[in-house]
């Protein structure tokens, strides 16, 4: 992130998804309890909230105008979050009401991942790194410069 100025009013992460929820305060509480996110900045009583997880961040926004949470039966996005222990994270999420879409699974690209849906219908993939694997080892291809 060289060259970017810090600003305490916006997450420091380079890419920050904005997810729409019908109840921002309920979403912040649930994402903290079930997935381990930590609230950093609250904007208005229930307008927006900035959450962090490690070096990553998401913004939870309210329903307004054309902004709506996902519709049932429709997936337009998924957020991937790197975690230290996918199995333990999955157990925590399940205990707090997440709908587990895929149990923790080890993949040839060196990750153990599980997928879950939150109460608003947003889909999440949580990924634990097991090994550093070159993309060419499993059929991927390295592209571009670092």
Backbone bond lengths (Angstrom), bond angles and torsions (degrees), N, CA, C in turn:
res aa  C-N    CA-C-N  psi(-1)  N-CA   C-N-CA  omega(-1)  CA-C   N-CA-C  phi
1 X - - - 1.452 - - 1.517 110.96 -
2 X 1.293 116.81 25.81 1.458 119.40 -178.01 1.524 109.66 -59.72
3 X 1.306 114.71 139.64 1.457 120.02 177.56 1.522 113.75 92.49
4 X 1.330 118.59 -17.52 1.460 119.97 179.43 1.519 109.64 -85.38
5 X 1.316 115.37 134.73 1.460 120.39 178.38 1.527 109.82 -78.72
6 X 1.316 117.94 140.73 1.467 119.47 174.55 1.522 110.85 -72.87
7 X 1.319 116.38 149.75 1.462 122.09 176.57 1.523 107.15 -151.40
8 X 1.317 116.49 114.19 1.462 120.84 -177.64 1.517 113.37 -65.43
9 X 1.324 118.19 -9.72 1.461 121.73 -179.37 1.521 113.73 -90.91
10 X 1.334 117.69 1.34 1.471 121.14 -179.91 1.530 107.50 -144.16
11 X 1.339 117.93 146.53 1.470 118.88 179.49 1.526 111.95 -58.37
12 X 1.337 116.17 147.88 1.460 121.60 -178.89 1.526 112.82 -78.26
13 X 1.334 118.04 -17.18 1.464 121.45 -179.77 1.529 109.90 -59.24
14 X 1.321 116.89 149.86 1.463 121.29 -178.48 1.527 111.84 -75.03
15 X 1.327 117.69 -36.33 1.464 122.54 178.23 1.526 107.10 -120.30
16 X 1.336 117.07 127.52 1.459 121.33 -175.96 1.532 109.71 -132.43
17 X 1.342 117.99 105.22 1.466 119.30 176.41 1.528 110.80 -66.32
18 X 1.324 116.23 144.69 1.465 122.65 173.13 1.524 106.08 -112.31
19 X 1.332 116.40 116.84 1.454 122.40 -177.29 1.524 109.56 -111.38
20 X 1.324 116.54 136.32 1.462 121.82 -176.30 1.531 109.76 -96.68
21 X 1.327 115.43 132.69 1.464 122.56 -179.97 1.519 109.84 -129.84
22 X 1.335 117.28 146.93 1.466 119.87 178.93 1.528 112.73 -67.08
23 X 1.343 118.07 -26.23 1.459 122.04 179.74 1.533 107.51 -138.77
24 X 1.320 116.08 101.54 1.464 121.71 -174.89 1.529 111.54 -59.81
25 X 1.339 118.20 -47.28 1.469 120.42 -177.37 1.523 111.18 -63.38
26 X 1.332 117.75 -41.64 1.467 120.77 178.34 1.527 109.84 -65.06
27 X 1.333 117.40 -39.24 1.466 121.40 179.83 1.526 110.56 -65.03
28 X 1.324 117.51 -42.77 1.466 121.26 179.31 1.525 109.48 -61.27
29 X 1.320 117.29 -45.76 1.465 120.91 -179.62 1.524 110.39 -62.72
30 X 1.335 117.25 -45.53 1.466 120.66 -177.86 1.522 111.56 -67.38
31 X 1.322 118.25 -44.18 1.459 121.29 -179.73 1.530 111.21 -63.38
32 X 1.316 117.01 -31.41 1.457 120.60 175.91 1.520 111.66 -71.29
33 X 1.316 116.26 -48.65 1.465 120.97 -177.64 1.521 112.10 -68.74
34 X 1.317 117.35 -47.01 1.468 121.16 -173.23 1.524 113.41 -83.20
35 X 1.322 118.18 -40.06 1.456 121.46 -172.87 1.533 113.82 -111.62
36 X 1.329 118.28 -12.68 1.456 120.68 176.87 1.518 115.89 88.40
37 X 1.336 118.09 16.62 1.463 119.96 176.47 1.527 109.55 -72.16
38 X 1.336 116.79 153.54 1.456 123.20 -179.67 1.523 108.17 -121.93
39 X 1.334 116.58 127.27 1.463 120.44 179.18 1.521 110.35 -71.66
40 X 1.325 116.36 133.08 1.458 123.04 -179.72 1.530 112.42 -108.77
41 X 1.327 115.99 -44.63 1.468 120.85 -176.49 1.518 108.49 -140.30
42 X 1.328 116.01 132.37 1.469 122.48 176.27 1.523 107.33 -110.53
43 X 1.330 116.59 131.88 1.463 121.28 -179.19 1.523 107.75 -118.62
44 X 1.322 116.53 111.26 1.454 120.85 -175.32 1.525 109.58 69.62
45 X 1.315 117.05 172.86 1.453 120.28 -178.51 1.524 112.26 -64.97
46 X 1.334 115.84 -41.18 1.471 118.36 -178.23 1.527 111.44 -148.84
47 X 1.339 116.85 33.40 1.470 121.41 -177.74 1.529 111.16 -88.01
48 X 1.330 117.03 -55.25 1.466 121.93 -177.58 1.513 109.59 -152.35
49 X 1.328 114.59 159.51 1.455 120.12 174.19 1.519 107.96 -149.34
50 X 1.332 115.33 140.72 1.463 120.96 175.99 1.525 107.91 -101.99
51 X 1.325 116.21 126.61 1.452 122.12 -179.24 1.519 109.57 -119.34
52 X 1.322 116.41 150.33 1.461 119.47 176.35 1.510 109.84 -125.48
53 X 1.320 113.33 154.87 1.463 122.10 171.59 1.518 104.62 -142.88
54 X 1.320 117.32 109.18 1.459 119.86 -174.48 1.514 109.52 59.39
55 X 1.338 116.63 -129.07 1.462 121.43 179.06 1.528 111.95 -88.77
56 X 1.337 117.39 -0.71 1.460 121.61 -178.26 1.519 112.08 -97.49
57 X 1.321 115.06 170.52 1.461 120.14 -178.63 1.523 110.55 -153.60
58 X 1.319 115.23 153.85 1.462 122.63 168.93 1.521 107.00 -136.33
59 X 1.305 114.99 155.41 1.461 121.14 173.27 1.523 106.49 -114.08
60 X 1.327 115.38 131.22 1.463 122.30 175.75 1.520 106.37 -99.43
61 X 1.334 116.25 121.91 1.458 121.12 -178.94 1.505 112.04 -117.36
62 X 1.331 115.69 157.69 1.459 120.84 -179.26 1.526 112.18 -84.58
63 X 1.318 115.82 164.12 1.459 122.52 174.59 1.526 106.85 -72.09
64 X 1.324 116.20 128.23 1.456 120.50 -177.21 1.519 108.34 -164.29
65 X 1.311 118.30 128.90 1.463 121.49 178.95 1.522 111.09 57.52
66 X 1.323 116.19 -119.89 1.470 120.98 -178.56 1.523 113.05 -88.07
67 X 1.327 117.82 -0.31 1.471 121.38 -178.83 1.518 110.41 -85.28
68 X 1.339 115.73 119.62 1.463 121.74 -179.35 1.522 109.59 -140.73
69 X 1.340 117.47 154.30 1.467 119.53 173.24 1.523 109.49 -69.25
70 X 1.342 117.81 170.27 1.471 119.82 -179.84 1.520 111.87 -58.71
71 X 1.330 115.68 149.62 1.460 120.95 175.51 1.525 108.75 -86.33
72 X 1.329 118.16 144.93 1.470 120.26 177.79 1.526 111.15 -54.11
73 X 1.317 116.09 137.25 1.457 120.94 178.09 1.511 114.68 79.53
74 X 1.323 117.39 7.54 1.460 121.15 -177.98 1.526 109.02 -129.95
75 X 1.333 117.47 128.25 1.464 121.29 177.55 1.523 107.62 -119.29
76 X 1.324 116.03 115.84 1.466 120.02 179.91 1.521 111.65 -108.40
77 X 1.340 116.84 -11.78 1.459 120.51 -178.61 1.519 109.79 -164.52
78 X 1.316 114.71 164.98 1.449 122.15 171.51 1.513 106.17 -146.20
79 X 1.320 116.85 144.11 1.456 121.16 178.86 1.522 107.82 -105.58
80 X 1.333 117.40 129.41 1.458 122.56 177.91 1.522 108.66 -101.00
81 X 1.331 115.65 129.68 1.457 122.01 -179.36 1.521 107.94 -126.78
82 X 1.322 116.61 128.56 1.465 120.71 178.05 1.528 108.85 -83.55
83 X 1.338 114.94 131.84 1.461 121.80 -179.51 1.528 109.19 -128.46
84 X 1.327 116.43 163.90 1.462 120.62 -179.60 1.521 112.39 -82.48
85 X 1.338 118.33 -32.47 1.461 122.25 -176.23 1.531 108.90 -140.81
86 X 1.321 116.38 97.41 1.465 121.03 -175.37 1.529 112.33 -63.98
87 X 1.336 117.61 -38.10 1.469 119.76 -178.62 1.527 111.39 -65.52
88 X 1.323 116.80 -46.19 1.470 120.66 179.13 1.530 110.24 -65.61
89 X 1.337 117.10 -40.26 1.463 121.28 179.47 1.524 109.76 -63.06
90 X 1.328 117.10 -41.84 1.455 121.99 179.21 1.533 110.52 -62.84
91 X 1.317 116.96 -42.99 1.471 120.52 179.28 1.523 110.35 -60.73
92 X 1.324 117.41 -43.53 1.466 121.98 178.47 1.524 110.53 -62.14
93 X 1.322 116.34 -45.82 1.465 120.71 -179.50 1.532 110.57 -61.71
94 X 1.335 116.90 -45.67 1.468 121.38 -179.72 1.530 110.85 -61.52
95 X 1.348 116.61 -44.44 1.470 121.18 -179.97 1.524 112.19 -60.89
96 X 1.317 116.79 -24.40 1.460 121.08 -178.20 1.524 113.45 -104.31
97 X 1.331 116.58 16.17 1.459 120.25 170.71 1.506 117.36 95.95
98 X 1.338 118.73 7.45 1.467 119.18 175.76 1.526 108.46 -68.82
99 X 1.318 116.15 143.67 1.472 120.63 174.13 1.521 106.66 -88.72
100 X 1.325 117.29 113.20 1.461 121.36 -177.60 1.532 107.98 -80.51
101 X 1.324 116.15 119.33 1.461 122.18 -177.73 1.523 111.32 -91.99
102 X 1.333 116.61 -31.33 1.464 122.45 177.01 1.522 107.12 -144.61
103 X 1.325 116.49 125.40 1.456 121.39 177.80 1.529 109.64 -66.61
104 X 1.343 118.34 160.50 1.464 119.55 177.59 1.531 111.29 -52.71
105 X 1.321 115.16 126.17 1.464 122.90 -174.15 1.524 108.63 -134.79
106 X 1.331 116.48 135.48 1.465 121.33 177.29 1.524 109.58 -87.82
107 X 1.327 116.40 131.78 1.456 121.75 -178.14 1.523 111.04 -115.09
108 X 1.332 116.06 155.41 1.463 122.67 -176.61 1.525 112.85 -64.62
109 X 1.310 117.21 -16.55 1.463 119.89 179.75 1.534 112.08 -87.91
110 X 1.333 117.34 12.70 1.454 121.19 171.38 1.514 116.17 90.52
111 X 1.328 116.80 14.52 1.462 120.43 -178.86 1.525 111.43 -121.39
112 X 1.324 116.12 145.10 1.472 123.31 167.62 1.522 105.04 -105.38
113 X 1.325 116.64 121.05 1.456 120.15 -174.28 1.522 111.30 -130.87
114 X 1.330 114.62 151.56 1.465 120.74 168.14 1.515 107.58 -136.74
115 X 1.326 115.72 157.59 1.460 120.83 179.96 1.518 109.41 -122.58
116 X 1.335 114.92 144.20 1.458 121.18 -178.11 1.523 109.61 -143.21
117 X 1.323 114.48 157.73 1.459 121.00 174.74 1.514 107.93 -117.27
118 X 1.326 116.99 134.43 1.460 120.63 178.42 1.531 109.82 -86.91
119 X 1.336 118.22 172.78 1.475 120.35 -176.05 1.526 115.13 -59.45
120 X 1.335 118.47 -23.06 1.470 120.65 179.34 1.524 112.23 -89.26
121 X 1.347 117.78 -3.57 1.456 120.79 178.62 1.516 115.11 97.34
122 X 1.334 118.64 1.62 1.467 120.77 176.29 1.525 109.01 -73.23
123 X 1.321 116.03 138.25 1.455 120.21 178.98 1.521 110.26 -101.12
124 X 1.334 114.64 140.27 1.454 123.14 -176.34 1.513 108.73 -130.00
125 X 1.342 116.64 142.82 1.457 122.19 170.17 1.517 106.62 -119.58
126 X 1.329 116.23 128.51 1.457 121.77 178.24 1.513 107.57 -110.31
127 X 1.340 116.43 130.94 1.452 121.99 -168.65 1.518 111.78 -129.01
128 X 1.341 115.84 125.07 1.456 123.55 176.19 1.526 108.11 -106.38
129 X 1.324 117.43 127.46 1.462 120.37 178.89 1.521 110.06 -79.59
130 X 1.341 115.07 125.73 1.457 122.18 178.31 1.519 111.09 -99.87
131 X 1.343 117.14 -33.53 1.463 121.72 -177.47 1.522 109.18 -158.90
132 X 1.334 115.50 154.81 1.460 121.40 174.77 1.529 106.59 -87.70
133 X 1.330 116.53 110.25 1.460 121.93 -174.30 1.530 109.18 -120.33
134 X 1.319 117.32 128.67 1.469 121.17 176.73 1.531 108.82 -66.97
135 X 1.323 118.82 136.22 1.464 120.95 -179.76 1.529 113.12 -52.87
136 X 1.319 117.11 -34.09 1.472 120.81 -177.96 1.535 111.84 -64.33
137 X 1.337 118.48 -21.73 1.463 122.00 -179.08 1.529 112.75 -69.97
138 X 1.328 117.62 -22.75 1.457 119.84 -178.19 1.522 113.25 -121.65
139 X 1.326 116.91 10.70 1.473 119.80 176.33 1.505 114.27 102.77
140 X 1.331 117.25 2.75 1.466 120.37 175.13 1.522 109.27 -85.27
141 X 1.312 115.01 -175.79 1.463 119.69 -179.39 1.511 108.67 -145.09
142 X 1.326 116.56 129.52 1.466 120.42 175.61 1.523 108.00 -71.46
143 X 1.335 116.50 132.59 1.451 120.38 -177.80 1.516 109.70 -130.37
144 X 1.314 117.20 144.42 1.460 122.00 174.77 1.498 113.71 70.29
145 X 1.300 115.48 -177.18 1.462 122.73 -178.96 1.522 109.02 -95.91
146 X 1.315 116.12 161.44 1.485 120.87 178.20 1.488 111.77 -69.69
